[in-house]
Amino acid sequence: MTAEVKRGRSSRLSGKNQLTIPVAALRAAGMHSGDLLEVESAEPGRIVLRRWKSRFDGVTGTLPGLERDADIEASRDQWGT
């Protein structure tokens, strides 16, 4: 095992295409357990992930009845009825 692997800077892609991201990398990116991620770009040998951002992030709290912690999906379901 190399020194780089021992220090937690590497991960192995599982047979189910799952990857555990080292805690130091997550902290540096400001990400936390449970965050939704999306693939921003992919090219040979490189994948860039970013935290998924809802299209409602910029407007929640500006509309009456929508709070920052509102369940947007539940609200959308109510608007359709």
C-alpha positions in Angstrom: 0.0 0.0 0.0 1.4 3.4 -1.0 1.8 6.3 1.4 -0.9 8.2 -0.6 -3.4 5.5 0.0 -2.5 5.2 3.7 -3.2 9.0 4.2 -6.7 8.6 2.9 -6.3 10.4 -0.4 -7.4 7.5 -2.6 -10.6 5.5 -3.0 -11.4 2.3 -4.9 -14.4 2.1 -7.2 -16.6 -0.9 -6.1 -18.1 -3.5 -8.3 -21.4 -1.7 -7.9 -19.7 1.6 -9.2 -19.8 3.1 -5.7 -17.1 5.4 -4.3 -16.4 6.5 -0.8 -15.0 10.1 -0.9 -12.3 10.8 1.7 -13.5 13.0 4.6 -10.8 15.6 4.0 -11.9 16.1 0.4 -15.5 16.5 1.5 -14.6 19.0 4.2 -12.5 21.0 1.7 -15.5 21.1 -0.7 -18.0 22.0 2.1 -20.0 18.9 1.5 -21.7 16.7 4.1 -23.3 13.3 4.4 -26.6 13.3 2.7 -25.9 16.1 0.2 -27.1 15.4 -3.3 -24.4 15.5 -5.9 -24.4 15.8 -9.6 -21.8 15.1 -12.3 -20.8 18.4 -13.6 -18.5 17.0 -16.3 -16.8 13.8 -17.2 -13.8 13.1 -19.5 -11.3 10.2 -19.7 -9.7 9.8 -16.3 -11.6 12.7 -14.6 -15.1 13.2 -13.1 -16.1 16.5 -11.5 -18.9 16.4 -8.9 -20.7 19.3 -7.4 -23.5 19.7 -4.8 -26.8 19.6 -6.5 -28.6 23.0 -6.4 -32.3 23.3 -6.6 -33.7 25.8 -9.1 -35.7 27.2 -6.1 -32.6 28.0 -4.0 -32.6 31.6 -5.1 -36.3 32.3 -4.6 -37.2 30.4 -1.4 -38.0 32.9 1.3 -38.9 35.6 -1.2 -42.4 34.2 -1.8 -45.1 34.3 0.9 -45.5 30.9 2.5 -42.2 29.5 1.3 -39.5 29.3 3.9 -35.9 28.4 3.5 -36.6 24.9 5.0 -39.8 24.4 3.1 -40.5 21.1 1.4 -40.6 22.4 -2.2 -41.8 19.1 -3.7 -44.7 18.9 -1.2 -45.6 22.6 -2.0 -45.4 21.9 -5.7 -47.8 18.9 -5.2 -50.3 21.2 -3.4 -50.2 23.9 -6.1 -51.2 21.3 -8.7 -54.5 20.5 -6.9 
